[in-house]
Amino acid sequence: MLGRSESEWLDQLAAGIFAETGAKISRSEIVRAAVAALRELDRVAPMNPSRLLPLTHCKTGADLVVAGLLAIRLAATS
């Protein structure tokens, strides 16, 4: 179950995408895309554990957020 702030953000993102592109994207599509991104991170992180936190090392949802943010920061600085 998503919290109110997550649901509101998904609605805002969908509205922003529509405003920029005219494409209608559902909250479910956004969530599926996020899951696909985590799946890919889960696939590649064990290949480079010195730079990426393998998702299997995470113990909480907050740990998963940190793993994702570390991957984003690495990509942004590469």
Backbone torsions as a table, in degrees:
resi	resn	phi	psi	omega
1	MET	NA	131.3	179.0
2	LEU	-85.3	147.0	174.2
3	GLY	-76.9	169.3	-178.4
4	ARG	-60.4	-43.3	-177.4
5	SER	-66.6	-36.7	177.5
6	GLU	-66.4	-43.5	178.7
7	SER	-62.7	-41.8	178.6
8	GLU	-64.3	-41.8	179.7
9	TRP	-64.0	-42.0	177.8
10	LEU	-60.1	-41.7	177.1
11	ASP	-63.1	-42.1	179.3
12	GLN	-64.5	-41.6	178.9
13	LEU	-64.2	-46.4	178.6
14	ALA	-59.6	-41.3	178.6
15	ALA	-66.1	-39.9	178.2
16	GLY	-64.4	-41.7	177.5
17	ILE	-62.5	-43.0	178.8
18	PHE	-63.0	-43.0	-179.1
19	ALA	-63.9	-37.7	-177.5
20	GLU	-80.9	-36.4	-170.4
21	THR	-121.5	-18.0	-174.8
22	GLY	82.0	-0.1	179.8
23	ALA	-85.9	135.4	175.9
24	LYS	-94.7	116.6	179.7
25	ILE	-120.8	129.8	-178.3
26	SER	-81.5	162.4	174.9
27	ARG	-60.0	-38.1	179.0
28	SER	-61.0	-40.0	178.2
29	GLU	-63.9	-39.3	179.1
30	ILE	-65.0	-44.2	179.8
31	VAL	-64.7	-41.2	177.5
32	ARG	-62.0	-38.5	177.8
33	ALA	-64.7	-40.0	178.1
34	ALA	-63.9	-41.2	177.6
35	VAL	-64.2	-41.1	177.9
36	ALA	-61.6	-39.0	178.5
37	ALA	-66.0	-42.5	176.9
38	LEU	-64.3	-37.9	178.0
39	ARG	-61.2	-43.0	179.2
40	GLU	-66.6	-41.4	176.3
41	LEU	-60.5	-41.4	178.5
42	ASP	-62.0	-33.5	179.9
43	ARG	-73.1	-41.8	-172.6
44	VAL	-92.7	-24.2	-176.2
45	ALA	-58.5	-42.3	179.9
46	PRO	-63.7	-19.1	178.7
47	MET	-76.1	-17.7	-178.1
48	ASN	-144.2	61.8	-174.7
49	PRO	-66.8	-15.4	177.9
50	SER	-75.7	-18.3	-178.6
51	ARG	-116.4	-27.3	-178.0
52	LEU	-121.0	141.2	178.1
53	LEU	-84.8	114.4	176.6
54	PRO	-60.3	135.9	-175.7
55	LEU	-64.3	-26.0	178.5
56	THR	-69.4	-11.1	176.1
57	HIS	-87.8	-9.1	-177.2
58	CYS	-78.1	140.9	179.9
59	LYS	-112.8	-16.2	-177.4
60	THR	-140.2	167.8	173.8
61	GLY	-60.6	-36.4	178.3
62	ALA	-62.8	-37.7	176.4
63	ASP	-62.4	-38.9	178.2
64	LEU	-64.5	-38.3	176.8
65	VAL	-62.2	-45.9	179.5
66	VAL	-60.2	-44.1	179.7
67	ALA	-59.7	-43.1	178.6
68	GLY	-66.2	-42.5	179.5
69	LEU	-65.4	-39.6	176.7
70	LEU	-61.0	-41.8	178.8
71	ALA	-64.8	-40.9	178.5
72	ILE	-63.6	-45.9	179.7
73	ARG	-62.5	-40.2	177.9
74	LEU	-62.0	-44.5	-179.8
75	ALA	-65.2	-36.7	-177.7
76	ALA	-72.2	-24.6	-177.6
77	THR	-100.4	-5.1	-179.4
78	SER	-85.0	NA	NA
